[in-house]
Amino acid sequence: MLALRQHFAARQHEVLALTCALVEAESPSGDPEGSAEVVSLIAKAASGISGVNSVERFANENFGEHLAVRAFANEGNSRSIMILGHTDTVHPRGTIKERPWRTAGNRIYGPGIFDMKVNCAVALEALRACEAVGLQTRSAVTILLTCDEETGSPGGRPLVEAEAKKSRAVLVLEPPASGGRAKTARKGTGMFTIEVQGRAAHAGLDPEKGVSAVLELAMQTVRLHELNDPQAGTTVTVNVVHGGTHSNVIPAEAHAEIDLRFTSADEGAKTERRILTVAPFNPEATINVHGGINRPPLERNQSVKSLYAHARALASLLDFDLGEASVGGASDGNFVGALGVPVLDGLGVQGDGAHAAHEHILCDDIPTRGALLAALIATL
Ligand SMILES: [Zn+2]
């Protein structure tokens, strides 16, 4: 473990150089050029590692490319483990100009650095570390990086699931919870759009002839929020609202986006049904709801617990107490968990501010995280 940590400490400069290049090549979800640029940088870095057997790029229309880096395949090991991550970010193009790469003591700031460009670089370095330290891995390794994770992985999901089915274990490099804790449970998610049709009328001359889609949507919003059940771990929130045309017109149209989170599949299905079947308050308004559950919950089952216990034991050899957390955010790890494949999430480098302006990593965590990841690769 100490040799692995020393390897990462000695290679910190190279890991950060690749991370910086990845951060500066902006890749918001749905930006095919940005995605291809980042994937090219990672593919090039991967091709310089001798244990790498192949680098595959998968085109995904309107998003860019997913990437699979396969390593350590040999006749003796038919088993494989997957390191799972993503190359897209939530930061629109141009963010790098407003908030450039910046070091302040132990912190490095940059859009998408924590979620999760640094971890793309750390994953590759973990392969190199295993070789450098002379570890004989027991399994082949596939690093799979999707390009649409931040939008719910519409294109990445089949790849993640196909690869997970071939894997003995999946290590997800999403950012850890505070204090560096691994994520052993995640809520499932649903996304919906509610569309309301009313009737336009002059707001001053004959408002009574109109049917306000905005009023109807406002009432629906209140009703949807009543579906929240903190005890059961269910949240329903209306987070984007659009409606109306002019200040002097009773609005004929309004729509909103609804976010659903839940901890059990049953509770999710029940709430999904309620959202999809809301009835209008005003019988003259029409309502259309579409969408649904898109990620199942990642439940803390026995295989998750065992994998966590194994990682925790390895971390203790680095004098690091790997805690665990249950969180509301979903990741591609949710798809893996639903297949019953052992999965451990939140193994990325520590930091804070995912999706926010103060997004940063803690540099001195790179050698510890890197060593832990490499040790997991070598022992699973
Ligand atoms: Zn992420």
Residues whose N, C-alpha, C, O or C-beta is under 5 A from the ligand:
A	BS01	ZN	D115 M116 E174
